[in-house]
Amino acid sequence: MDTINSILTPLYIAVSWIIVQFHKLYSLVFDEDSGWAWGLSIVSLVIVVRIGLIPLFFKQIKATRNMQALQPRMKAIQERYKSDRQRQSEEMMKLYKETGTNPLSSCLPILLQAPFFIALFQVLNHIASNRTVGVLSQAEVESARAASIFGAPIATRFMDSAEKVAELSASLTDVRVVTVIMIVLMSLSQFYTQRQLMTKNVDLTVKTPFMNQQKMLMYIFPIMFAVFGINFPVGVLIYWLTTNVWTLGQQMYVIQRNPTPGSIAFQQRQEKLREKGKLKEDPAEVETKKAVEAARANRVQPKKQPKSKRQAQGAQPKKAGPHQNGSAQGQQGRQKKQRPDATAPQDKPKPSEKTKK
């Protein structure tokens, strides 16, 4: 544990320094010992971290789309080499290299945000234990420890005992009500973010396992927040709720401005651009449309003949072709063979028994 703390010490310093600077700023408006001054400092920390991760967020979007497009080829490789795991891995790596796709790129924002989350968690634990951490002085630790939002100190958690909460001059009921509300808001924001991605920004023209994975995560993440949230301090819940809301807003912006091709959002955006006359069509599609229109214009429609003329044409006997003549003559010959000739001598009737006698 001491080794981990020593490794994360630079992060403790960075996180605590950012919080202290924003706390000084918000203390000009709010009481420096209030939960709003410290709570908004945590919110500002999230904003700073997420702004720094914006370039990685766009890489995540690109990587996610590439992975979605590669799903059919990946599935084919898995089916082809299902009995040879090593060859399957080699072919997968070859496919990633050919297409310039990195499977980990879609997870980078979450992975890089995790150290800040852990650092904030430890900073709040130090505050709850009334210990200095990073650049926080003892006076600032005591101020943050007593600061509360809606009656819940930012260093308390749902699972704390009544005695521990009472030390901070707070009520266990207030702490649990606030934490439950924040956990519910965290879960709902995460669920809506994932649902928005599934219903609006997924290519519906290609059915891939990626869609099933995203659908599964839509239900798993909210449950994870509900399970782990009861062990998070109120300050960490503020951090996670803020980052969820940021993700939701960021995703809405991307869906409106740069939706995934083939998705519902993409079709809606194309319609809006077409209505405004801003849609630039593909030159190949334009040439195809021109060719179709030209073919329609050059096509000669048959003129409708008067009824008398159609009846006159129907009354005329059709000329039989050579094949028809041959077949008719053959049919007549067959009929002649079957029909007895009138000039041929007929067989005489056999004499009856009386004549013989």
C-alpha positions as CSV (number, residue, x, y, z in Angstrom):
1,M,0.0,0.0,0.0
2,D,2.9,2.4,0.9
3,T,4.4,1.6,-2.6
4,I,1.2,2.5,-4.3
5,N,0.9,5.7,-2.3
6,S,4.5,6.7,-3.2
7,I,3.7,6.0,-6.9
8,L,0.5,8.1,-6.8
9,T,2.1,10.9,-4.7
10,P,2.5,13.2,-7.8
11,L,-1.1,12.7,-8.6
12,Y,-2.1,13.5,-5.0
13,I,-0.2,16.7,-5.3
14,A,-1.7,17.6,-8.7
15,V,-5.3,16.8,-7.6
16,S,-5.1,18.6,-4.3
17,W,-3.4,21.6,-5.9
18,I,-6.2,22.0,-8.5
19,I,-8.8,21.7,-5.8
20,V,-7.1,24.3,-3.6
21,Q,-6.8,26.8,-6.4
22,F,-10.5,26.6,-7.3
23,H,-11.4,26.7,-3.7
24,K,-9.7,30.0,-3.3
25,L,-11.6,31.3,-6.3
26,Y,-15.0,30.1,-5.1
27,S,-14.3,31.4,-1.6
28,L,-14.7,34.9,-3.1
29,V,-18.4,34.1,-3.6
30,F,-19.2,31.4,-1.0
31,D,-18.1,30.8,2.6
32,E,-14.7,29.1,2.5
33,D,-15.9,26.4,4.8
34,S,-19.1,25.7,2.9
35,G,-19.8,22.6,0.9
36,W,-20.5,24.6,-2.2
37,A,-17.0,26.1,-2.3
38,W,-15.4,22.6,-1.9
39,G,-18.0,20.8,-4.0
40,L,-17.6,23.2,-6.9
41,S,-13.9,22.8,-6.6
42,I,-14.3,19.1,-7.3
43,V,-16.6,19.8,-10.2
44,S,-14.0,22.2,-11.6
45,L,-11.4,19.4,-11.2
46,V,-13.5,17.2,-13.4
47,I,-13.9,19.9,-16.1
48,V,-10.1,20.4,-16.2
49,V,-9.5,16.7,-16.5
50,R,-12.1,16.2,-19.2
51,I,-10.9,19.1,-21.2
52,G,-7.4,17.6,-21.2
53,L,-9.0,14.3,-22.5
54,I,-10.9,15.8,-25.4
55,P,-8.2,14.8,-28.0
56,L,-8.3,11.2,-26.7
57,F,-12.1,11.3,-26.8
58,F,-12.1,11.9,-30.6
59,K,-9.5,9.1,-31.0
60,Q,-11.9,7.0,-29.0
61,I,-14.7,7.8,-31.5
62,K,-12.6,6.9,-34.4
63,A,-11.3,3.7,-32.9
64,T,-14.9,2.6,-31.9
65,R,-16.1,3.1,-35.5
66,N,-13.1,1.2,-36.9
67,M,-13.7,-1.6,-34.5
68,Q,-17.4,-1.7,-35.5
69,A,-16.5,-1.8,-39.2
70,L,-14.0,-4.6,-38.6
71,Q,-16.4,-6.8,-36.7
72,P,-17.5,-8.9,-39.7
73,R,-13.9,-9.6,-40.7
74,M,-13.0,-10.4,-37.1
75,K,-15.8,-12.8,-36.9
76,A,-14.7,-14.5,-40.1
77,I,-11.2,-15.0,-38.7
78,Q,-12.6,-16.5,-35.5
79,E,-14.7,-18.9,-37.4
80,R,-11.9,-19.9,-39.7
81,Y,-9.2,-20.4,-37.0
82,K,-11.5,-21.4,-34.1
83,S,-9.4,-24.5,-33.5
84,D,-6.0,-22.6,-33.6
85,R,-5.9,-19.8,-31.0
86,Q,-2.4,-18.8,-31.9
87,R,-3.1,-18.4,-35.6
88,Q,-6.3,-16.6,-34.7
89,S,-4.4,-14.0,-32.6
90,E,-1.8,-13.6,-35.3
91,E,-4.5,-12.9,-37.9
92,M,-6.2,-10.5,-35.6
93,M,-3.0,-8.5,-35.0
94,K,-2.4,-8.5,-38.8
95,L,-5.8,-7.1,-39.4
96,Y,-5.3,-4.4,-36.8
97,K,-2.0,-3.5,-38.4
98,E,-3.4,-3.4,-41.9
99,T,-6.3,-1.1,-40.9
100,G,-4.3,1.0,-38.4
101,T,-6.8,0.1,-35.6
102,N,-5.8,0.0,-31.9
103,P,-8.4,-1.9,-29.8
104,L,-7.3,-0.1,-26.6
105,S,-7.9,3.4,-28.1
106,S,-11.6,3.1,-27.3
107,C,-10.7,2.6,-23.6
108,L,-8.1,5.3,-23.3
109,P,-10.3,8.1,-21.8
110,I,-11.5,5.8,-19.1
111,L,-8.0,4.4,-18.4
112,L,-6.4,7.8,-18.2
113,Q,-9.2,9.2,-16.0
114,A,-8.9,6.3,-13.5
115,P,-5.7,7.6,-11.8
116,F,-7.3,11.0,-11.1
117,F,-10.3,9.2,-9.8
118,I,-8.1,7.1,-7.5
119,A,-6.2,10.1,-6.4
120,L,-9.3,12.1,-5.5
121,F,-10.6,9.0,-3.6
122,Q,-7.4,8.9,-1.5
123,V,-7.4,12.7,-1.0
124,L,-11.0,12.5,0.4
125,N,-10.0,9.5,2.6
126,H,-7.2,11.6,4.1
127,I,-9.6,14.5,4.6
128,A,-12.1,12.2,6.4
129,S,-9.2,10.9,8.6
130,N,-8.2,14.5,9.3
131,R,-4.7,14.0,7.7
132,T,-2.9,16.3,5.4
133,V,-2.3,15.1,1.8
134,G,-0.7,16.7,-1.2
135,V,-0.6,20.5,-0.9
136,L,-3.5,20.6,1.5
137,S,-2.6,22.3,4.9
138,Q,-4.1,21.1,8.2
139,A,-6.5,24.1,8.2
140,E,-7.7,23.3,4.7
141,V,-8.2,19.6,5.6
142,E,-10.4,20.6,8.6
143,S,-12.4,23.0,6.5
144,A,-13.0,20.4,3.8
145,R,-13.8,17.8,6.4
146,A,-16.6,19.9,7.9
147,A,-18.0,21.1,4.5
148,S,-21.3,19.5,3.7
149,I,-23.8,19.5,0.8
150,F,-27.5,19.3,1.7
151,G,-26.3,18.1,5.2
152,A,-23.9,15.4,4.0
153,P,-20.2,16.1,4.5
154,I,-18.2,15.5,1.3
155,A,-15.9,13.0,3.1
156,T,-18.7,10.7,4.4
157,R,-20.2,7.7,2.6
158,F,-23.3,5.6,2.7
159,M,-21.7,2.8,4.7
160,D,-20.3,5.0,7.5
161,S,-21.5,4.4,11.0
162,A,-23.7,6.9,12.9
163,E,-20.8,7.6,15.3
164,K,-18.4,8.6,12.5
165,V,-21.0,10.8,10.9
166,A,-21.8,12.4,14.2
167,E,-18.2,13.4,14.6
168,L,-18.7,15.7,11.6
169,S,-21.9,17.2,13.1
170,A,-24.1,15.5,10.5
171,S,-27.0,13.0,10.5
172,L,-26.7,9.5,9.1
173,T,-30.1,9.9,7.5
174,D,-29.0,13.0,5.6
175,V,-25.9,11.3,4.4
176,R,-27.7,8.2,3.2
177,V,-30.5,10.2,1.5
178,V,-27.9,12.4,-0.4
179,T,-25.7,9.5,-1.4
180,V,-28.7,7.4,-2.6
181,I,-30.0,10.4,-4.7
182,M,-26.5,10.9,-6.2
183,I,-26.1,7.2,-6.9
184,V,-29.5,7.1,-8.7
185,L,-28.5,10.1,-10.8
186,M,-25.2,8.6,-11.7
187,S,-26.8,5.3,-12.8
188,L,-29.5,7.1,-14.8
189,S,-27.1,9.4,-16.6
190,Q,-24.9,6.5,-17.5
191,F,-27.8,4.4,-18.7
192,Y,-29.2,7.3,-20.8
193,T,-25.7,8.0,-22.3
194,Q,-25.3,4.3,-23.4
195,R,-28.9,4.1,-24.6
196,Q,-28.4,7.3,-26.7
197,L,-25.4,5.7,-28.3
198,M,-27.2,2.4,-29.1
199,T,-30.4,4.0,-30.5
200,K,-29.0,6.9,-32.5
201,N,-25.3,6.5,-33.2
202,V,-24.8,2.9,-34.2
203,D,-24.6,1.7,-37.8
204,L,-27.8,-0.3,-38.3
205,T,-26.7,-1.6,-41.7
206,V,-24.2,-4.0,-40.2
207,K,-25.2,-6.5,-37.5
208,T,-22.1,-7.2,-35.4
209,P,-21.3,-8.6,-31.9
210,F,-20.2,-5.0,-31.0
211,M,-23.8,-4.0,-30.8
212,N,-24.6,-6.8,-28.4
213,Q,-21.6,-5.7,-26.2
214,Q,-22.8,-2.1,-26.1
215,K,-26.3,-3.2,-25.2
216,M,-24.9,-5.3,-22.4
217,L,-22.9,-2.4,-21.1
218,M,-26.0,-0.3,-21.1
219,Y,-27.3,-2.4,-18.2
220,I,-24.1,-3.4,-16.5
221,F,-22.6,0.0,-15.9
222,P,-25.6,1.4,-13.9
223,I,-25.6,-1.7,-11.7
224,M,-21.9,-1.3,-11.1
225,F,-22.4,2.4,-10.1
226,A,-25.2,1.3,-7.7
227,V,-23.0,-1.5,-6.1
228,F,-19.8,0.5,-5.7
229,G,-21.4,3.9,-5.1
230,I,-22.3,3.0,-1.5
231,N,-18.6,2.8,-0.7
232,F,-17.7,6.2,-2.4
233,P,-17.4,9.4,-0.4
234,V,-19.9,12.1,-1.3
235,G,-17.0,14.1,-2.9
236,V,-16.2,11.1,-5.2
237,L,-19.9,10.8,-6.1
238,I,-19.9,14.5,-7.1
239,Y,-16.8,13.8,-9.3
240,W,-18.4,10.8,-11.0
241,L,-21.8,12.4,-11.5
242,T,-20.1,15.4,-13.0
243,T,-18.1,13.3,-15.4
244,N,-21.2,11.3,-16.5
245,V,-23.0,14.6,-17.3
246,W,-20.0,15.8,-19.2
247,T,-19.9,12.6,-21.2
248,L,-23.6,12.8,-22.0
249,G,-23.3,16.4,-23.3
250,Q,-20.1,15.6,-25.2
251,Q,-21.8,12.6,-26.9
252,M,-24.9,14.6,-27.8
253,Y,-22.6,17.2,-29.5
254,V,-20.8,14.5,-31.5
255,I,-24.1,12.7,-32.5
256,Q,-25.5,16.0,-33.8
257,R,-22.3,17.2,-35.6
258,N,-20.5,14.0,-36.6
259,P,-22.8,10.9,-36.4
260,T,-21.8,7.4,-37.4
261,P,-22.5,6.7,-41.1
262,G,-25.5,4.4,-41.4
263,S,-27.0,5.4,-38.0
264,I,-30.4,7.0,-37.4
265,A,-28.6,10.2,-36.3
266,F,-26.7,10.2,-39.6
267,Q,-29.9,9.9,-41.6
268,Q,-31.6,12.7,-39.7
269,R,-28.6,15.0,-40.2
270,Q,-28.6,14.2,-43.9
271,E,-32.2,15.1,-44.2
272,K,-31.7,18.4,-42.4
273,L,-28.8,19.3,-44.6
274,R,-30.8,18.3,-47.7
275,E,-33.6,20.6,-46.6
276,K,-31.2,23.5,-46.1
277,G,-29.5,22.8,-49.5
278,K,-26.2,22.2,-47.8
279,L,-25.8,18.6,-48.6
280,K,-22.9,17.8,-50.9
281,E,-23.9,14.6,-52.8
282,D,-21.4,12.0,-53.9
283,P,-20.3,12.7,-57.6
284,A,-20.9,9.0,-58.5
285,E,-24.4,9.3,-57.2
286,V,-25.0,12.5,-59.1
287,E,-23.8,10.8,-62.4
288,T,-26.0,7.8,-61.7
289,K,-29.0,10.0,-61.2
290,K,-28.3,11.9,-64.5
291,A,-27.9,8.7,-66.4
292,V,-31.3,7.4,-65.1
293,E,-33.0,10.7,-65.9
294,A,-31.5,10.7,-69.4
295,A,-32.7,7.2,-70.0
296,R,-36.2,8.1,-68.9
297,A,-36.2,11.1,-71.2
298,N,-35.0,9.1,-74.3
299,R,-37.4,6.2,-73.8
300,V,-40.2,6.3,-76.5
301,Q,-43.6,5.4,-75.1
302,P,-45.7,3.3,-77.5
303,K,-48.7,5.2,-79.0
304,K,-52.2,3.9,-78.4
305,Q,-53.8,2.7,-81.6
306,P,-57.5,3.3,-82.3
307,K,-59.9,0.4,-81.7
308,S,-60.9,0.0,-85.4
309,K,-57.2,-0.5,-86.3
310,R,-56.6,-3.0,-83.5
311,Q,-59.6,-5.0,-84.6
312,A,-58.5,-5.0,-88.3
313,Q,-55.1,-6.3,-87.2
314,G,-56.7,-9.0,-85.1
315,A,-58.9,-10.2,-88.1
316,Q,-56.0,-10.7,-90.4
317,P,-54.7,-14.4,-90.5
318,K,-51.3,-14.8,-89.1
319,K,-48.7,-16.0,-91.6
320,A,-47.3,-19.2,-90.5
321,G,-43.5,-19.5,-90.4
322,P,-41.5,-22.4,-92.0
323,H,-41.6,-24.3,-88.7
324,Q,-45.3,-23.8,-88.4
325,N,-45.9,-25.0,-92.0
326,G,-43.8,-28.0,-91.5
327,S,-45.6,-28.9,-88.3
328,A,-49.0,-28.4,-89.9
329,Q,-48.1,-30.6,-92.9
330,G,-46.8,-33.2,-90.6
331,Q,-50.0,-33.1,-88.6
332,Q,-52.1,-33.4,-91.8
333,G,-50.0,-36.4,-92.9
334,R,-50.5,-38.1,-89.6
335,Q,-54.2,-37.5,-89.9
336,K,-54.3,-39.0,-93.4
337,K,-52.5,-42.1,-92.1
338,Q,-55.0,-42.6,-89.4
339,R,-58.1,-41.8,-91.6
340,P,-58.8,-44.6,-94.2
341,D,-58.7,-43.6,-97.9
342,A,-62.1,-43.5,-99.7
343,T,-60.6,-44.9,-102.9
344,A,-58.9,-47.8,-101.2
345,P,-60.7,-51.2,-101.6
346,Q,-62.6,-52.1,-98.5
347,D,-62.2,-55.5,-96.9
348,K,-65.1,-57.8,-97.8
349,P,-67.2,-58.9,-94.9
350,K,-66.7,-62.4,-93.7
351,P,-69.5,-64.9,-94.7
352,S,-71.9,-65.8,-92.0
353,E,-72.3,-69.4,-90.7
354,K,-75.5,-69.9,-92.7
355,T,-73.8,-69.1,-96.0
356,K,-71.1,-71.6,-95.3
357,K,-73.6,-74.3,-94.8
